[in-house]
Amino acid sequence: MIMAAMMAVGGSAMAQATYTDKNGDEYKFEKHAFVNVQGGVQYTLGEAKFGDLISPNVQLGLGYQFNPWLAARVAVNGWQSKGGWNGFETAHTGNPYTNDYKFKYVAPGVDVMFNLSNLLCGWNPMRTVNVSAFVGAAANIAWGNDEANEIGNTLKNLNDYNMEYLWDGTKVRPVGRAGLAVDFRLSDAVSLGVEGNANITTDKYNSKKADNADWYFNALVGLKINLGKSYKKVEKPAPVVEEPAPAPAPAPAPVVEKKPEPVKIEAIRRDIFFKINKSLISEDQMVKLKEVAEYLEKYPEAKVTVTGYADAGTGNNRINDRISALRADAVVKTLVQKFNVSRDRIVSDSKGSRVQPFADNDSNRVSICIAE
């Protein structure tokens, strides 16, 4: 159900496998494999004190990124789990029983991973932090349960407690798991990864009968290494240069009567700034549009070009394309309806956030008017 919901939400995100930076350079997503190498600790849910149920843990994973938001990996997790009691007694004897024990395990499994950052905010190969959720299944192979067997036999002889699910040898049990992973980009190939996952298996895992499932939780940190390129830069086509035609034989230069050169009219530019995610023109910006209209009235041959922009620091390309077009349209409507400028004297365009005319991010919430 989680996978189906995310696939439905991610329909548009799946199509967005390109990214355009502030300089107008375009990048394309590349399918690639990756490796996870991690170490950390495990907490096995139980009745003993929290610190007594902490044990070491390692994980090695090999995965494949199918598109910007969907990946799958084969992961092997393992080392040690624990169990125990804290203050157990069958009656108020004043001598409670406290003990813990450990055993070994390894759990190979498969995870389906969803990059929430790319799913919700659009793919960006330069993003510093990426958050992913994952669900999966594994087989828990446990052995080395000698400490639990020794404790179980002691308690049984004392008639205090019967460990009904005590096991020996090697046991294989199904495991379901889910978790979150946060990757901090260090370079194109390497990220520092922090992961937390919760694992659920049968009640017989820790040798004690509790009439509910057994749980263990892993907290891991390590490296994620991309095997191969995760993106490529789209090369811009080189301009076509046509060979000049052979020059014709020079003809006698006609006598041309010199005409007076037309007076050059200096162009004007006015920048109409907007608030974040808005296309409403404020009163202080309306003064600039009045100046553009006066210029057009003074010079009947002049025209004005209106270009809308959005800042790259907010939203994604789909959202920014829409807001930049609305900003350009708002300026055009104001010139026509409020200042009576003929529509055929206006040329309008919008660039979204793919082009950033200003170095300051917030200044790019703008429509630029050039009249000449």
Protein Blocks (a to p, Z undefined) as FASTA:
>chain_A
ZZmmmmmmmmmmmmmmcdcdfkopacdddddddddddddddddddfbdfklmgccddddd
ddddfbfkbccdddddehbdcdddehiafbdnhpacddddddddddddddddddfklmmn
opafkbfbdcdddddddddddehilmmmmmmmmmmmnomaccfkbcehjddddddddddd
ddddfbfkbccddddddddddfklnopaehiacddddddddddddedjfbdcdddddddd
ddddddddddddddddddddddddddddddddddehiabdcfklmmmmmmmmmmmmmmmm
bccdddddddfkgccfklmmmmmmmmmmmmmmmmmmmnopafklpccddehjmbcfbfbl
klmmccddddZZ
